[in-house]
């Protein structure tokens, strides 16, 4: 059977693509490797971001309209919305906490995100795909794809063996380490950033003593974190009711005398994992009639709201192309401007943020966090942007920071070289300045 559109991958981007295309009258097949659609195991905090602490994925305006019985997610730039009826927990505080407990608030008593479980959101979106009338094949793995003269062939495998499917257009929404992307040879021109591998847990019974913890994301700096090789940082966020989302190194964190009492009655409810190869983004994610969306074209995360936007925008471009109009260049232009990872500032920011405190002792991190108390900043980014603040009083820390910044900057030169010159500052302005270390700003023209 031949289709107008085959969507590979049943994540948020693929679901939105299948829903939009089917409702618009296209004959659509959605394939998904999971045998049971509601079998969610990938780790993520699951926030709908209204504002950003450290820009990562989708940067266009996004809003949540909360009503008594349901809510509506609104993508204002693309111009669409989705109803949502599941749990919703407001996040109004983001707190960075030093080893001795100094707290810096990038956000304080200011709504910047909502937690919403992927099970509720994606199962609801899947039901809309089925209601629209798309054909769905679960338990089906896409092995690759190729363009022919006027169609696309998709090679798949399921319990009955290997098969070839055909469509006018294919949307590759099969996530990080996409087999479609690999089969097209697109990874040959991408720099590998590293391997992402993480285990996260849902715990209940944590007795946190920070008053506003139920509406907060908490980030702890722990350079002496015991009993773990997973890093010196620890994060914890509300997961609804009395549950917390915690990092894989939570047992080491729970052994710290300062926080051990929080975990005396803690119980693991769920374990989740994620892994994948982090690569530089695909700046032009269309090959023939194969459109690559979301995480399949991203370094690691396009965020759920970004993936959904991709699914919608890709289908609108595909529909124009099928009617004889040229719309793929418009989609590529949108993709490049709607996601921060398509600008080299993303690489600079993430690399420096991740490394800036690595050479510091606990008391030195305390000193920096104490310096920024009362300011709406991320301490790592604020001190990296202006290390001169401590040069006079703490030249020892200043020298360490400058050395780290120089080393990190040099180490990412191969990654930055993969970006065209015009990408530098394309989203946030002057790429030659230190704007990449500043606070997040609204998408240009949409403040």
N, C-alpha and C positions, 0 to 999 in steps of 0.2 A: 504494500500500500504506500502511496506517495502522499506527502504532506506539504502544506505551505511552509510550516515552521516546525522544526524539532528543537525542543529545549532540553539541553543536557544538564541535569542537576536540579534537585528540588529544594534548594535553599531559598532564602528570601528573594534573591534576584531572579532565580529561575521561576519561582512561583509567580512573581509579579509579571514576568514576561509572558508566561503561559496564560495567566488570567486576562491580561490586557489584550493579547492577540486573539484569544478565543472570543472574548466579548465583542471585539471589533470585526468578527466574521471570518477569521482565518481558520484553516484546518490545522490543528495543533496536536503534536505528540510531546508529552513530557516524560522523560525517563529519569529514574532515580535509583541509585545503587542500594539504598536501604530496602530491606524486605518489608519492614513495618515502618510506616512513615513517621510515627510518633516516637521512634527510638532515637532520642537525642542524647549524645554522649560528648559532644565537643565542648570544651571549657571556654566560657566567656562570661563577662560580668552582666551582659544583657541590659545595657542602659540606652534609653532614647535621649540623646544629647541635645539640649537646647543651646548650650554654650560650651566652650571647650576650655579645659585646663591646659593641656598640651596638644595642639592640633595634630591629628593623625590622619583620619580618613576624609569623609565627606564634609565639605566646608560651606555648602549652601544653606540658606535659612530653613529651619525645620521647627515645627511647633506642635504642641499637643493641646487640643481643646477638650477639657474635662467636663462631662455632663453627669447628672445623677445616676443614670443607668449604664452609660458607656462613655467612650471617649473617641476622639477622631485625631489621627495623625495627619498632619498637613505638610506637604512638600510644596512650598509656595512658588519657588522658581520654575520647576517643571509644570506646576499647576494641577496637582491631583491630591486626593486624600484617601484614607482608608479608615473604616470604623474598626474599633477594637473594644472587646468586652471583657478582657481578662484582668488580672491583678495589676495594680499600678501603685508604685511607692515613690513619693517625691524625694529627690536628693537636693538638699539645700545647703549642705556644707561639704567642703573638701578640705581635709586637714593633713598637713605634712608635719610629722612628729619626730623630733630629734631623739638621740639615745637617752638623754636625761629628761625628756618630756616637754621641751619647748615646742609650742604649737604655732604653725604658720598657716593662715587660712587663705588660699587662693579664692575660695568662695565662702562667705559666711552669711547665713540667713538669706540666701539668694538662690532661688530655684535655678538649677543648671542642668538637671536631668531627671528622668523617671526610670525606675527599674520596671521592666515588664518581661515575664518569662517567655523564652523562645517557644516553649511548648504551646502556650496559649496563642501567641501571635501567628506562628507558622502553621499550626493545625487549622486555625481559622482561615488563613489565606489559602491553604490547601483545599478546604471545603469550598471556597469560592471558585477555585480552578475546576473542581469536579462539577459544581453547579453550573458553571458556564458551558460545560460540555467538552472539555479537552480530554483526549485519550491519555491515560496514565499507565505507565508500566513501571512497577516497583521491582526491586531485585534485578535491575538491569544495569550493567556497567558499560560505559562508553570507553572503547579502547583507542579511538582516534577518529579523524575525519579528513576528508579531502574534497577539494573543489573539482567539479567536472565542467564541461562546457557551459551548462546552464543550470546545474543543480549542485547539491552537496550530498556526499555519501558519508554516512556515519556507521562505523564498525562497532558492534555491541556484542556483549556476551551475557547470557542468563542461564538458568538451569537447564534449558533445552539445547544450549550450544551457542555457537557464534553466528551472527546474522549481519546483514547489511541493510540499512534503512536509507531512504532518500527523501529529501525535501528541497524546496526552493532556497530556503535559508536555514541556517542553524545558529542558535544562541548557545555559546559555551558558558555555562554557569556552574562548572564542576569544581570550583574552589581552588585553593592553593594546591600546587602540584597537579594542575589540570592535565589530564591525558590528551585532551584536544589540543591544548597549547603545545605540549611536547611533540605531538604527532605532526604539527605544522612547522616545527623547527624554530619556533619563536624564542625558545629558551637559549638558543645558541648566541644570541646577541644581548643577553641579560647578565649582569654581574650578580654573582651569588653574594648575598650579605651575610648569611649564616643559616644555621638550622634552628628553627623554633621548636622547642619541646617543653611542654609544661603540663603539670598535673594540678588541678584545683579541686577544692572540696566544698561541700555545703555542710556546715555544722549548725547544730542547735544547742541551746543551753549555754552560750557564751555570756558571761556576766561582765560586760564592758562597763567601766565606771566613767567614761567620757559622756557627759550629760546629753549631748546631741547625737550620739552614735547611731540612733535609729534612722536618721535622715542624712547620713554622712558616708563619704568615702574616706577611709583612713589609710594613710601611707606612712609607714614607720621606717626610719633609718636605723639599722642594727648592725654595725660593723663587727660586733663580737657575737653574732648569732651562732649558738652552739648546735651541735648534732645535725648538721645539714651541709651538703655541698651545693645547695641550690641558690645560693646568693645571700646578700647581706640586706636585702630589702624585704619588707613584708607588707601586704595590702589586705584590707578587709572592708567589705561593704555589705549593706543590708540586702537580704534576699527575700524579704517579705516575712510577715509574722515574726517569729523569734529565731529566724535563721540568718546565717552569715555566709557570704562567699569569701573564702580564704585561699591563700596561696599554698602551694605544695609543701612549703617549708614551715607550716604552721606548728608542727611539733617542736621544732627548734625554738620558734618564737615563744611557744607556751612554756618553755623551760626557763625563760628569762625571769629572774625574781620580780622584776617590776610588773610583769603581766601574768604570771603563773596562776594567780587567783581567778583570773577571768575564765580559765579553761578547766577548772576543777570538775565541772559538771558537763563539759562539752561532749557531744556525741556526733559522729559522722553520719550524715543522712545520705549523701551521694558523693561519688567520686567521678571526676570528669578529666579528660585529657585532650590535648591538641598537639599536633606536630606538623611540620611542613618546612619546605625550603624557602627562605626569604630571599627574594630577588628584586632587582630594580624593576620598576613598573614597565608595562608595555605601553608606550606612549601613543601608538596608533593601533588600537585593538580590533582591527577589522582586516581579514584576509579573504579576498573574493567575496563570497556570501556567507562567511562565518564571522559572527560578531561575538567578541569575547567580553564578558561583563564581570563586575564585582571582583571578588578575591582572585579569580583566575587570571586577571590582568594586573593585580595589585601586588605590592611587596609582601603583605601578609593579611591586612585587614582593610576592607572598604567600609566596615561597619554595616550593621543591618539596614540602617536608614539609607546609607549610600548604595548598598546592593539593590534595594527596592527601587531607588531612583534610576539605577542603571537598567533594570528590567523594563521599566516604563519607557524611558527615553530610547532604549534600543529598539523596542517594538515600534514606536512612532516613526523612527527613522527607517526601519525595515518596510513598514507599510507605504511610505512615500516612495522608496526604491522600487517596490513591486508595482507601483502605479506609474512608473516611468520617470519619477523625479529623482534628482541627485540629493541625497540626504545624509549619506555616510560621512562626508566631510563635516557636516554640522554636528553629528554625534561625536566625532573625534575631537572637535573643538570644545564641545561641552565637557567631555570626559577629562580633557587636559586641564580645564579651568575649575572643575567641581571637586577635585581631589588634591589635597595638599601634597601627597606623595609624588605627584607629577612635577614638583618643583624641587630643585636641589636643596633648598632650605630645610626640607623635611629630613633629609639624611644628616645634615649638619646638626640640626636640633636634637634628633633622637640620639645620635652618637655622643654628643656632649652631655646631654641629660643623663644618659646611662652611665657615664664614666667619671663625671666631675668630682664625685665624692669618694671614688675608689681608693685614692691614695691618702685619705684623711683618717685620723683617729677620732674616736667618739667625742672627745672634748672639743676637737676642731669643728666637727659638724655642729655640736651644740653652740659654739661661738657664732657660726654663720646663721643658724636658725634663730638664735636670740637677736641677732642684728636685724632680722626681717620681721620680727613679731609686730603685728598691727598693720602690716602691708599685705595687699592682695597680690601675692606673687608665689611662684613656685621657687623655692630657695635655690635649687640647682641652677635654674635658668637665670635667676636674678643675679647671682654672684658670677656666673660665667659671662654675663653681659657687661658687668662692671666690677671686675676684681680689684680695681684701684681703690674701692671703698675700704679695703683692709690692708692696703700696702703699707701704710704708715704704722698702724698699731700691731699688725700681725704679718710681718714680711715673710715669716716662715710658711704660713699658710698660702700667702700670695704666690710664692715661688712654686709651691706644689701645684696650685691651680693653673698657673701659666704653663708649666711643663705638661700637665695633662691636656690642656686645650691644644697646645702645639702638636703633641703626639697624636691626638684624636684627629685633628684637622689633616695631618699628613696621611694618616692611615686610610681615610675615606676618599682620598684623591682619585683612585681608580673608579669609585662609584660615581663621583661627581662628573667624571669625564664622559659618562654615558649619556648625560643630559645635553641637549642642544643649548647653545648660548642664550637663545631667547627664552628658555624655560626659567632662568634665574630671575626671580622676582615677578614672574608672570601673574601670580595670584596675590601676593602680599605687597608688591611695590618694588622698591629698590633692592635688588639682590646683593649689591655690594655693601650694604649697610648691615647692621646687626639686627635687622627686623626679625630674623628667624629665632632670636632669643627673647623676643618681647612677648607681651600678652597677646592672646588670640584677638583678632579683629574681624569684624563682620565681612562677609564677601563684598568686594568693591561694588558700590552702587546700591547695596541692600542694608545699610546700617539702620 
